[in-house]
Amino acid sequence: MVFTCARQTSRDRRQSYRAQFTISTDWTLVELPFSEFLTHRIDLSINTTELGRLGLVAIGRPFYADLSVKRLEIYR
């Protein structure tokens, strides 16, 4: 599973910053520090003041994905 975030000013929706994590069938706390996000189709370092979108993406191969988020918090 991949968590993505993108810049507000990005015109190319494929440009993003991504952090991978492993999912489970049980509710699990997942902490993803912005410092661990990797760039995808963009050469700029992540700047959290310019983030405009957050998302969960199930990619890599065809499969059924049931994504549920109980709570989302941004932390420093």
Secondary structure, DSSP 8 states (H G I E B T S, - for coil): -EEEEEETT-S-TT-EEEEE----SS-------GGG-EEES--S---GGGEEEEEEE--SS--------S------
